[in-house]
Amino acid sequence: MALVEVRQVSKQFQQGETVIPVLRDLSFGVEAGDTVAIVGQSGCGKSTSGNLDTATGGKVMNLLFDAVTQRGMSLILVTHDMQLASRCKKRQPLVQGQLQTLRSKLLRLCRMRVSKCYQR
């Protein structure tokens, strides 16, 4: 059983008559001692939590990862920085507000290929 479980979290905003989905049925679990990065391009559904200069940001991240290792803590990191995300054991891509699994990636590729066939 996961130490932290997130189940079916959704978030949307309304802009006039338009509903803008940001997160759609976000679900995942984090085991004790895990480091998980949720990564995605700007505008895909993750939010910015603040900006630090590079040197200070690096020191803060080193402290966080050291604490995870030394204390058996868990860490969920939300970032667009793939180099930083590579320090985590697991990386979960976030695309248009949904975490991508291997199955969802394959389905998306299949839909793209079928769509291209119909366009010919």
N, CA, C and O atoms as a GROMACS GRO file, in nm:
protein
  480
    1MET      N    1   0.084  -0.119   0.000
    1MET     CA    2   0.000   0.000   0.000
    1MET      C    3   0.088   0.125   0.000
    1MET      O    4   0.189   0.131   0.071
    2ALA      N    5   0.050   0.221  -0.078
    2ALA     CA    6   0.126   0.345  -0.092
    2ALA      C    7   0.118   0.430   0.035
    2ALA      O    8   0.016   0.431   0.104
    3LEU      N    9   0.226   0.500   0.065
    3LEU     CA   10   0.230   0.592   0.177
    3LEU      C   11   0.137   0.711   0.151
    3LEU      O   12   0.066   0.757   0.240
    4VAL      N   13   0.140   0.759   0.027
    4VAL     CA   14   0.051   0.867  -0.016
    4VAL      C   15  -0.020   0.820  -0.142
    4VAL      O   16   0.044   0.769  -0.235
    5GLU      N   17  -0.151   0.837  -0.146
    5GLU     CA   18  -0.227   0.802  -0.266
    5GLU      C   19  -0.309   0.922  -0.310
    5GLU      O   20  -0.377   0.987  -0.229
    6VAL      N   21  -0.303   0.951  -0.437
    6VAL     CA   22  -0.384   1.055  -0.497
    6VAL      C   23  -0.479   0.984  -0.593
    6VAL      O   24  -0.434   0.909  -0.680
    7ARG      N   25  -0.608   1.007  -0.577
    7ARG     CA   26  -0.708   0.937  -0.659
    7ARG      C   27  -0.803   1.033  -0.728
    7ARG      O   28  -0.871   1.113  -0.663
    8GLN      N   29  -0.807   1.025  -0.857
    8GLN     CA   30  -0.904   1.095  -0.941
    8GLN      C   31  -0.917   1.244  -0.910
    8GLN      O   32  -1.028   1.295  -0.893
    9VAL      N   33  -0.804   1.312  -0.903
    9VAL     CA   34  -0.805   1.457  -0.880
    9VAL      C   35  -0.826   1.527  -1.014
    9VAL      O   36  -0.755   1.501  -1.111
   10SER      N   37  -0.924   1.614  -1.018
   10SER     CA   38  -0.953   1.692  -1.138
   10SER      C   39  -0.962   1.839  -1.101
   10SER      O   40  -1.001   1.874  -0.990
   11LYS      N   41  -0.926   1.924  -1.196
   11LYS     CA   42  -0.936   2.069  -1.174
   11LYS      C   43  -0.968   2.133  -1.307
   11LYS      O   44  -0.908   2.100  -1.410
   12GLN      N   45  -1.061   2.225  -1.305
   12GLN     CA   46  -1.093   2.300  -1.426
   12GLN      C   47  -1.121   2.445  -1.390
   12GLN      O   48  -1.157   2.476  -1.276
   13PHE      N   49  -1.104   2.531  -1.488
   13PHE     CA   50  -1.133   2.673  -1.471
   13PHE      C   51  -1.238   2.713  -1.573
   13PHE      O   52  -1.248   2.653  -1.680
   14GLN      N   53  -1.315   2.813  -1.539
   14GLN     CA   54  -1.414   2.865  -1.633
   14GLN      C   55  -1.370   3.003  -1.676
   14GLN      O   56  -1.337   3.089  -1.594
   15GLN      N   57  -1.369   3.023  -1.807
   15GLN     CA   58  -1.334   3.154  -1.864
   15GLN      C   59  -1.449   3.193  -1.955
   15GLN      O   60  -1.456   3.150  -2.070
   16GLY      N   61  -1.539   3.275  -1.903
   16GLY     CA   62  -1.660   3.309  -1.977
   16GLY      C   63  -1.746   3.186  -1.990
   16GLY      O   64  -1.782   3.124  -1.889
   17GLU      N   65  -1.780   3.149  -2.111
   17GLU     CA   66  -1.861   3.030  -2.138
   17GLU      C   67  -1.775   2.904  -2.153
   17GLU      O   68  -1.828   2.793  -2.159
   18THR      N   69  -1.644   2.922  -2.158
   18THR     CA   70  -1.553   2.811  -2.186
   18THR      C   71  -1.502   2.747  -2.057
   18THR      O   72  -1.456   2.817  -1.967
   19VAL      N   73  -1.510   2.615  -2.048
   19VAL     CA   74  -1.453   2.539  -1.937
   19VAL      C   75  -1.316   2.487  -1.983
   19VAL      O   76  -1.304   2.422  -2.086
   20ILE      N   77  -1.213   2.517  -1.904
   20ILE     CA   78  -1.077   2.478  -1.938
   20ILE      C   79  -1.031   2.370  -1.841
   20ILE      O   80  -1.002   2.401  -1.725
   21PRO      N   81  -1.023   2.243  -1.886
   21PRO     CA   82  -0.974   2.137  -1.798
   21PRO      C   83  -0.822   2.150  -1.780
   21PRO      O   84  -0.749   2.167  -1.877
   22VAL      N   85  -0.776   2.141  -1.655
   22VAL     CA   86  -0.634   2.151  -1.626
   22VAL      C   87  -0.580   2.015  -1.582
   22VAL      O   88  -0.480   1.968  -1.635
   23LEU      N   89  -0.646   1.952  -1.486
   23LEU     CA   90  -0.610   1.817  -1.442
   23LEU      C   91  -0.730   1.727  -1.464
   23LEU      O   92  -0.844   1.766  -1.436
   24ARG      N   93  -0.705   1.607  -1.516
   24ARG     CA   94  -0.816   1.516  -1.545
   24ARG      C   95  -0.787   1.379  -1.484
   24ARG      O   96  -0.699   1.306  -1.530
   25ASP      N   97  -0.863   1.345  -1.379
   25ASP     CA   98  -0.855   1.214  -1.314
   25ASP      C   99  -0.712   1.174  -1.282
   25ASP      O  100  -0.669   1.063  -1.314
   26LEU      N  101  -0.639   1.264  -1.218
   26LEU     CA  102  -0.500   1.239  -1.180
   26LEU      C  103  -0.497   1.140  -1.064
   26LEU      O  104  -0.555   1.167  -0.959
   27SER      N  105  -0.430   1.027  -1.082
   27SER     CA  106  -0.419   0.924  -0.978
   27SER      C  107  -0.278   0.868  -0.977
   27SER      O  108  -0.222   0.836  -1.082
   28PHE      N  109  -0.220   0.855  -0.858
   28PHE     CA  110  -0.090   0.790  -0.844
   28PHE      C  111  -0.064   0.761  -0.696
   28PHE      O  112  -0.132   0.816  -0.609
   29GLY      N  113   0.033   0.676  -0.669
   29GLY     CA  114   0.071   0.644  -0.532
   29GLY      C  115   0.221   0.664  -0.514
   29GLY      O  116   0.298   0.654  -0.610
   30VAL      N  117   0.261   0.691  -0.392
   30VAL     CA  118   0.402   0.711  -0.360
   30VAL      C  119   0.436   0.621  -0.242
   30VAL      O  120   0.372   0.628  -0.137
   31GLU      N  121   0.537   0.537  -0.260
   31GLU     CA  122   0.582   0.447  -0.154
   31GLU      C  123   0.683   0.521  -0.065
   31GLU      O  124   0.742   0.621  -0.107
   32ALA      N  125   0.703   0.472   0.056
   32ALA     CA  126   0.802   0.532   0.147
   32ALA      C  127   0.939   0.530   0.080
   32ALA      O  128   0.981   0.428   0.025
   33GLY      N  129   1.008   0.642   0.085
   33GLY     CA  130   1.142   0.652   0.028
   33GLY      C  131   1.145   0.679  -0.121
   33GLY      O  132   1.253   0.696  -0.178
   34ASP      N  133   1.029   0.684  -0.188
   34ASP     CA  134   1.023   0.711  -0.331
   34ASP      C  135   1.050   0.857  -0.361
   34ASP      O  136   1.020   0.945  -0.280
   35THR      N  137   1.105   0.882  -0.476
   35THR     CA  138   1.109   1.016  -0.532
   35THR      C  139   1.038   1.007  -0.667
   35THR      O  140   1.076   0.926  -0.751
   36VAL      N  141   0.939   1.089  -0.688
   36VAL     CA  142   0.858   1.085  -0.809
   36VAL      C  143   0.858   1.224  -0.871
   36VAL      O  144   0.829   1.322  -0.803
   37ALA      N  145   0.889   1.231  -0.998
   37ALA     CA  146   0.884   1.358  -1.069
   37ALA      C  147   0.766   1.356  -1.165
   37ALA      O  148   0.752   1.262  -1.244
   38ILE      N  149   0.683   1.456  -1.159
   38ILE     CA  150   0.577   1.477  -1.257
   38ILE      C  151   0.628   1.585  -1.350
   38ILE      O  152   0.645   1.700  -1.308
   39VAL      N  153   0.653   1.550  -1.474
   39VAL     CA  154   0.719   1.642  -1.566
   39VAL      C  155   0.629   1.676  -1.683
   39VAL      O  156   0.545   1.595  -1.724
   40GLY      N  157   0.646   1.792  -1.736
   40GLY     CA  158   0.568   1.832  -1.852
   40GLY      C  159   0.605   1.971  -1.897
   40GLY      O  160   0.662   2.050  -1.821
   41GLN      N  161   0.572   1.999  -2.020
   41GLN     CA  162   0.601   2.129  -2.076
   41GLN      C  163   0.512   2.235  -2.013
   41GLN      O  164   0.411   2.204  -1.951
   42SER      N  165   0.551   2.358  -2.028
   42SER     CA  166   0.472   2.469  -1.977
   42SER      C  167   0.331   2.461  -2.033
   42SER      O  168   0.311   2.439  -2.152
   43GLY      N  169   0.232   2.480  -1.945
   43GLY     CA  170   0.094   2.480  -1.988
   43GLY      C  171   0.027   2.344  -1.990
   43GLY      O  172  -0.088   2.335  -2.031
   44CYS      N  173   0.097   2.238  -1.947
   44CYS     CA  174   0.038   2.104  -1.955
   44CYS      C  175  -0.045   2.069  -1.832
   44CYS      O  176  -0.111   1.965  -1.831
   45GLY      N  177  -0.043   2.153  -1.726
   45GLY     CA  178  -0.124   2.124  -1.609
   45GLY      C  179  -0.051   2.133  -1.477
   45GLY      O  180  -0.114   2.130  -1.372
   46LYS      N  181   0.080   2.142  -1.480
   46LYS     CA  182   0.153   2.160  -1.353
   46LYS      C  183   0.161   2.310  -1.324
   46LYS      O  184   0.153   2.392  -1.415
   47SER      N  185   0.176   2.344  -1.200
   47SER     CA  186   0.180   2.487  -1.168
   47SER      C  187   0.318   2.527  -1.118
   47SER      O  188   0.392   2.446  -1.062
   48THR      N  189   0.351   2.651  -1.137
   48THR     CA  190   0.479   2.704  -1.092
   48THR      C  191   0.472   2.737  -0.944
   48THR      O  192   0.378   2.803  -0.899
   49SER      N  193   0.571   2.690  -0.869
   49SER     CA  194   0.568   2.714  -0.724
   49SER      C  195   0.666   2.822  -0.681
   49SER      O  196   0.678   2.849  -0.561
   50GLY      N  197   0.736   2.883  -0.774
   50GLY     CA  198   0.829   2.990  -0.739
   50GLY      C  199   0.960   2.973  -0.813
   50GLY      O  200   0.990   2.864  -0.862
   51ASN      N  201   1.035   3.077  -0.820
   51ASN     CA  202   1.162   3.072  -0.893
   51ASN      C  203   1.276   3.110  -0.801
   51ASN      O  204   1.266   3.205  -0.723
   52LEU      N  205   1.386   3.034  -0.810
   52LEU     CA  206   1.509   3.064  -0.739
   52LEU      C  207   1.620   3.077  -0.842
   52LEU      O  208   1.610   3.022  -0.952
   53ASP      N  209   1.725   3.150  -0.808
   53ASP     CA  210   1.839   3.151  -0.899
   53ASP      C  211   1.899   3.010  -0.904
   53ASP      O  212   1.875   2.930  -0.814
   54THR      N  213   1.976   2.981  -1.006
   54THR     CA  214   2.026   2.846  -1.031
   54THR      C  215   2.106   2.790  -0.914
   54THR      O  216   2.084   2.675  -0.875
   55ALA      N  217   2.197   2.868  -0.858
   55ALA     CA  218   2.281   2.818  -0.748
   55ALA      C  219   2.198   2.786  -0.625
   55ALA      O  220   2.215   2.680  -0.565
   56THR      N  221   2.106   2.876  -0.587
   56THR     CA  222   2.022   2.852  -0.469
   56THR      C  223   1.927   2.736  -0.493
   56THR      O  224   1.908   2.652  -0.405
   57GLY      N  225   1.868   2.730  -0.612
   57GLY     CA  226   1.780   2.620  -0.645
   57GLY      C  227   1.852   2.486  -0.637
   57GLY      O  228   1.795   2.389  -0.588
   58GLY      N  229   1.975   2.480  -0.686
   58GLY     CA  230   2.055   2.357  -0.679
   58GLY      C  231   2.082   2.315  -0.536
   58GLY      O  232   2.074   2.197  -0.504
   59LYS      N  233   2.113   2.411  -0.450
   59LYS     CA  234   2.138   2.380  -0.309
   59LYS      C  235   2.012   2.327  -0.241
   59LYS      O  236   2.018   2.231  -0.164
   60VAL      N  237   1.899   2.390  -0.269
   60VAL     CA  238   1.772   2.345  -0.211
   60VAL      C  239   1.740   2.202  -0.257
   60VAL      O  240   1.699   2.118  -0.176
   61MET      N  241   1.759   2.174  -0.385
   61MET     CA  242   1.730   2.041  -0.436
   61MET      C  243   1.824   1.937  -0.373
   61MET      O  244   1.781   1.827  -0.339
   62ASN      N  245   1.952   1.972  -0.358
   62ASN     CA  246   2.045   1.879  -0.293
   62ASN      C  247   2.002   1.848  -0.150
   62ASN      O  248   2.007   1.734  -0.107
   63LEU      N  249   1.959   1.951  -0.077
   63LEU     CA  250   1.910   1.930   0.060
   63LEU      C  251   1.789   1.838   0.062
   63LEU      O  252   1.779   1.748   0.146
   64LEU      N  253   1.695   1.861  -0.031
   64LEU     CA  254   1.575   1.777  -0.038
   64LEU      C  255   1.610   1.631  -0.068
   64LEU      O  256   1.562   1.540   0.000
   65PHE      N  257   1.693   1.608  -0.169
   65PHE     CA  258   1.728   1.471  -0.205
   65PHE      C  259   1.810   1.403  -0.096
   65PHE      O  260   1.795   1.283  -0.074
   66ASP      N  261   1.898   1.478  -0.028
   66ASP     CA  262   1.973   1.422   0.086
   66ASP      C  263   1.878   1.381   0.197
   66ASP      O  264   1.894   1.273   0.255
   67ALA      N  265   1.778   1.464   0.228
   67ALA     CA  266   1.680   1.431   0.332
   67ALA      C  267   1.602   1.306   0.295
   67ALA      O  268   1.576   1.221   0.381
   68VAL      N  269   1.564   1.293   0.170
   68VAL     CA  270   1.491   1.174   0.125
   68VAL      C  271   1.575   1.050   0.150
   68VAL      O  272   1.525   0.950   0.202
   69THR      N  273   1.702   1.056   0.112
   69THR     CA  274   1.791   0.940   0.127
   69THR      C  275   1.819   0.909   0.274
   69THR      O  276   1.808   0.794   0.315
   70GLN      N  277   1.854   1.009   0.351
   70GLN     CA  278   1.895   0.988   0.490
   70GLN      C  279   1.780   0.955   0.583
   70GLN      O  280   1.798   0.880   0.679
   71ARG      N  281   1.661   1.008   0.556
   71ARG     CA  282   1.549   0.990   0.648
   71ARG      C  283   1.440   0.898   0.595
   71ARG      O  284   1.338   0.877   0.661
   72GLY      N  285   1.462   0.843   0.476
   72GLY     CA  286   1.361   0.755   0.418
   72GLY      C  287   1.232   0.829   0.383
   72GLY      O  288   1.123   0.772   0.386
   73MET      N  289   1.248   0.956   0.350
   73MET     CA  290   1.132   1.038   0.316
   73MET      C  291   1.089   1.012   0.172
   73MET      O  292   1.162   0.949   0.095
   74SER      N  293   0.972   1.060   0.137
   74SER     CA  294   0.924   1.056   0.000
   74SER      C  295   0.920   1.198  -0.055
   74SER      O  296   0.910   1.295   0.021
   75LEU      N  297   0.929   1.210  -0.186
   75LEU     CA  298   0.931   1.341  -0.250
   75LEU      C  299   0.851   1.334  -0.379
   75LEU      O  300   0.873   1.245  -0.462
   76ILE      N  301   0.761   1.427  -0.396
   76ILE     CA  302   0.691   1.443  -0.523
   76ILE      C  303   0.737   1.577  -0.579
   76ILE      O  304   0.714   1.682  -0.519
   77LEU      N  305   0.800   1.573  -0.693
   77LEU     CA  306   0.858   1.690  -0.757
   77LEU      C  307   0.779   1.720  -0.884
   77LEU      O  308   0.763   1.632  -0.968
   78VAL      N  309   0.731   1.841  -0.898
   78VAL     CA  310   0.658   1.881  -1.019
   78VAL      C  311   0.745   1.984  -1.090
   78VAL      O  312   0.770   2.092  -1.037
   79THR      N  313   0.790   1.950  -1.212
   79THR     CA  314   0.887   2.035  -1.280
   79THR      C  315   0.882   2.015  -1.431
   79THR      O  316   0.828   1.915  -1.479
   80HIS      N  317   0.936   2.109  -1.505
   80HIS     CA  318   0.958   2.091  -1.649
   80HIS      C  319   1.106   2.064  -1.677
   80HIS      O  320   1.145   2.044  -1.792
   81ASP      N  321   1.188   2.063  -1.571
   81ASP     CA  322   1.332   2.044  -1.584
   81ASP      C  323   1.366   1.894  -1.586
   81ASP      O  324   1.369   1.829  -1.482
   82MET      N  325   1.391   1.841  -1.706
   82MET     CA  326   1.417   1.698  -1.720
   82MET      C  327   1.545   1.654  -1.648
   82MET      O  328   1.553   1.542  -1.599
   83GLN      N  329   1.645   1.742  -1.641
   83GLN     CA  330   1.769   1.707  -1.571
   83GLN      C  331   1.740   1.689  -1.422
   83GLN      O  332   1.790   1.595  -1.360
   84LEU      N  333   1.661   1.777  -1.365
   84LEU     CA  334   1.623   1.764  -1.224
   84LEU      C  335   1.536   1.640  -1.204
   84LEU      O  336   1.556   1.566  -1.108
   85ALA      N  337   1.442   1.619  -1.294
   85ALA     CA  338   1.353   1.501  -1.284
   85ALA      C  339   1.432   1.371  -1.291
   85ALA      O  340   1.391   1.271  -1.233
   86SER      N  341   1.544   1.371  -1.363
   86SER     CA  342   1.624   1.249  -1.377
   86SER      C  343   1.684   1.203  -1.244
   86SER      O  344   1.731   1.090  -1.234
   87ARG      N  345   1.684   1.289  -1.144
   87ARG     CA  346   1.733   1.251  -1.012
   87ARG      C  347   1.632   1.165  -0.935
   87ARG      O  348   1.665   1.106  -0.832
   88CYS      N  349   1.510   1.158  -0.984
   88CYS     CA  350   1.404   1.079  -0.919
   88CYS      C  351   1.405   0.936  -0.972
   88CYS      O  352   1.445   0.910  -1.086
   89LYS      N  353   1.361   0.843  -0.888
   89LYS     CA  354   1.352   0.702  -0.927
   89LYS      C  355   1.246   0.683  -1.034
   89LYS      O  356   1.264   0.601  -1.125
   90LYS      N  357   1.136   0.755  -1.025
   90LYS     CA  358   1.025   0.742  -1.119
   90LYS      C  359   0.995   0.877  -1.180
   90LYS      O  360   1.005   0.981  -1.114
   91ARG      N  361   0.958   0.875  -1.308
   91ARG     CA  362   0.916   0.997  -1.376
   91ARG      C  363   0.783   0.970  -1.444
   91ARG      O  364   0.770   0.871  -1.517
   92GLN      N  365   0.686   1.055  -1.421
   92GLN     CA  366   0.553   1.042  -1.478
   92GLN      C  367   0.525   1.162  -1.568
   92GLN      O  368   0.507   1.273  -1.517
   93PRO      N  369   0.522   1.144  -1.699
   93PRO     CA  370   0.490   1.256  -1.787
   93PRO      C  371   0.345   1.303  -1.768
   93PRO      O  372   0.254   1.222  -1.753
   94LEU      N  373   0.327   1.433  -1.769
   94LEU     CA  374   0.195   1.495  -1.759
   94LEU      C  375   0.169   1.564  -1.893
   94LEU      O  376   0.242   1.655  -1.932
   95VAL      N  377   0.064   1.520  -1.963
   95VAL     CA  378   0.031   1.576  -2.094
   95VAL      C  379  -0.116   1.615  -2.093
   95VAL      O  380  -0.203   1.531  -2.071
   96GLN      N  381  -0.142   1.741  -2.117
   96GLN     CA  382  -0.278   1.795  -2.119
   96GLN      C  383  -0.356   1.755  -1.994
   96GLN      O  384  -0.473   1.716  -2.003
   97GLY      N  385  -0.290   1.767  -1.878
   97GLY     CA  386  -0.358   1.745  -1.751
   97GLY      C  387  -0.373   1.599  -1.711
   97GLY      O  388  -0.439   1.571  -1.611
   98GLN      N  389  -0.314   1.505  -1.786
   98GLN     CA  390  -0.326   1.363  -1.751
   98GLN      C  391  -0.188   1.300  -1.741
   98GLN      O  392  -0.100   1.325  -1.824
   99LEU      N  393  -0.169   1.217  -1.637
   99LEU     CA  394  -0.045   1.141  -1.625
   99LEU      C  395  -0.045   1.034  -1.733
   99LEU      O  396  -0.146   0.966  -1.755
  100GLN      N  397   0.068   1.020  -1.800
  100GLN     CA  398   0.078   0.926  -1.910
  100GLN      C  399   0.137   0.794  -1.863
  100GLN      O  400   0.240   0.792  -1.795
  101THR      N  401   0.073   0.686  -1.897
  101THR     CA  402   0.125   0.552  -1.871
  101THR      C  403   0.168   0.495  -2.005
  101THR      O  404   0.141   0.554  -2.109
  102LEU      N  405   0.235   0.381  -2.003
  102LEU     CA  406   0.275   0.318  -2.127
  102LEU      C  407   0.152   0.289  -2.213
  102LEU      O  408   0.156   0.308  -2.335
  103ARG      N  409   0.044   0.243  -2.150
  103ARG     CA  410  -0.079   0.212  -2.223
  103ARG      C  411  -0.134   0.337  -2.290
  103ARG      O  412  -0.172   0.333  -2.407
  104SER      N  413  -0.140   0.449  -2.216
  104SER     CA  414  -0.196   0.571  -2.275
  104SER      C  415  -0.107   0.624  -2.387
  104SER      O  416  -0.157   0.681  -2.484
  105LYS      N  417   0.026   0.607  -2.375
  105LYS     CA  418   0.116   0.649  -2.482
  105LYS      C  419   0.090   0.568  -2.608
  105LYS      O  420   0.084   0.622  -2.718
  106LEU      N  421   0.074   0.435  -2.591
  106LEU     CA  422   0.048   0.348  -2.706
  106LEU      C  423  -0.085   0.383  -2.772
  106LEU      O  424  -0.095   0.386  -2.894
  107LEU      N  425  -0.188   0.408  -2.689
  107LEU     CA  426  -0.318   0.445  -2.744
  107LEU      C  427  -0.310   0.575  -2.823
  107LEU      O  428  -0.368   0.587  -2.931
  108ARG      N  429  -0.236   0.674  -2.769
  108ARG     CA  430  -0.222   0.802  -2.837
  108ARG      C  431  -0.150   0.784  -2.971
  108ARG      O  432  -0.188   0.845  -3.071
  109LEU      N  433  -0.044   0.700  -2.973
  109LEU     CA  434   0.028   0.674  -3.098
  109LEU      C  435  -0.062   0.604  -3.200
  109LEU      O  436  -0.060   0.638  -3.318
  110CYS      N  437  -0.142   0.508  -3.154
  110CYS     CA  438  -0.235   0.438  -3.243
  110CYS      C  439  -0.337   0.535  -3.303
  110CYS      O  440  -0.365   0.530  -3.422
  111ARG      N  441  -0.392   0.625  -3.219
  111ARG     CA  442  -0.488   0.723  -3.268
  111ARG      C  443  -0.425   0.815  -3.372
  111ARG      O  444  -0.489   0.850  -3.471
  112MET      N  445  -0.299   0.854  -3.348
  112MET     CA  446  -0.229   0.942  -3.442
  112MET      C  447  -0.211   0.871  -3.576
  112MET      O  448  -0.230   0.932  -3.681
  113ARG      N  449  -0.174   0.743  -3.573
  113ARG     CA  450  -0.152   0.669  -3.698
  113ARG      C  451  -0.282   0.649  -3.773
  113ARG      O  452  -0.286   0.663  -3.895
  114VAL      N  453  -0.390   0.615  -3.701
  114VAL     CA  454  -0.520   0.597  -3.765
  114VAL      C  455  -0.564   0.729  -3.827
  114VAL      O  456  -0.615   0.730  -3.939
  115SER      N  457  -0.545   0.839  -3.754
  115SER     CA  458  -0.582   0.971  -3.804
  115SER      C  459  -0.506   1.003  -3.933
  115SER      O  460  -0.565   1.056  -4.027
  116LYS      N  461  -0.377   0.972  -3.938
  116LYS     CA  462  -0.297   0.998  -4.057
  116LYS      C  463  -0.346   0.915  -4.175
  116LYS      O  464  -0.345   0.963  -4.289
  117CYS      N  465  -0.388   0.790  -4.149
  117CYS     CA  466  -0.439   0.704  -4.256
  117CYS      C  467  -0.565   0.764  -4.318
  117CYS      O  468  -0.582   0.760  -4.440
  118TYR      N  469  -0.654   0.822  -4.235
  118TYR     CA  470  -0.776   0.881  -4.286
  118TYR      C  471  -0.752   1.012  -4.359
  118TYR      O  472  -0.832   1.052  -4.443
  119GLN      N  473  -0.641   1.078  -4.328
  119GLN     CA  474  -0.612   1.205  -4.393
  119GLN      C  475  -0.560   1.186  -4.534
  119GLN      O  476  -0.561   1.280  -4.613
  120ARG      N  477  -0.514   1.066  -4.568
  120ARG     CA  478  -0.454   1.041  -4.701
  120ARG      C  479  -0.556   1.033  -4.808
  120ARG      O  480  -0.522   1.012  -4.924
   0.00000   0.00000   0.00000
